[in-house]
Amino acid sequence: MSRLQIIQVLETSDKDKSDDLYLNAIFRRFFSKLDLEGNEVTIQSIFLEGKQNYNSDEVIDQINSYTSMFNCWDDAPGKTVVIYFIDTDGVRLDYDPNSYFGNLVRFCNEKNFELVWFSKNSENVFLGLEPDQVSSKTEAAKQFLINNKIFDLDKNKLAKENLEVGCSNILTILSKYLKQK
């Protein structure tokens, strides 16, 4: 297998690690250990500090920096995949193409970036709750991991093609690049 770098661009801040915790659970539960623990796959995180920063100069500079560093260390350059992980916040399938979400979809398409969505949000997908029902997003994500709730999730709800509340396309996108267990 060739070398692969996944740059995960997360909507959250670097202080709130909830999305990062959920993603680590997804990687470990659904994808081959060899891919993640060998030297073939490298995962880097960029925190948007709010979804409105998806195309900021700082974010693009970080993406370019990770890509350059990944390819300069080895004789055999690898492939870099940029994946944005974003809550839809109630966006429907028939979303306005000129809305924030429409602009984000267009941006990712133009840059050949992938877009993983959580409808309506990661707490809704992983916990079945709204964010205001959770006192601490990070603490809720930690409890999700400690209690192995990843094994209770319906895999089909994580492999959707179209927006549907309580679901995501995360397995659909990641399976393009990683071998599922």
C-alpha positions, 0 to 999 in steps of 0.5 A: 500500500502506498503512503497516505496522509489524511488531513482532517479539517474539523469545524470545532476549535482545538480546545473542544476535542469532541469531533476528534474523539469521535473520528478516532473511534470511527477509525479504530472501529471500522478501518483496518488496524494495519492502515492506522498503526503502520506507516502507511497512513498519517492523520493530521488535524486542522481546527477551523474554530468555526465553520465560516473559516473553511476557506480562510488563508490560514486554513489553506496555508495549513493544508499546503504546509502539511502536504509539502511536509508529507512529501518532502521526507521520503523518496516516494511521495504519497497521496494527501487527501483533505477531508472537511468534517462539518455539521449540517445544522439542519440543512436539507437535501434541497439546500440553497446552492448559494447558502453557506453549505452550498458554498462549502460544497462548491469549494470542496469540489473545486479544490478536490477536497472531500466533505463529510457531513453530520446531519444535523451535528456530530452529537445528533449522529453519535449520541442521538442528542442535540448539542444543548442536551449535552453539558460538555461536548468533550466530556460526552465524547469521552464517555462515548469512547469509554463506554464503547458506544461506537459498537452500538451505532448502526453502520448504515446510518454512517454510510449515507449518500444523501442528507438525512437527520441523525446520519452521516456519509463518513464511512462512504467517504473514508472507505474510498481511501481506507480498507474497512474491517 
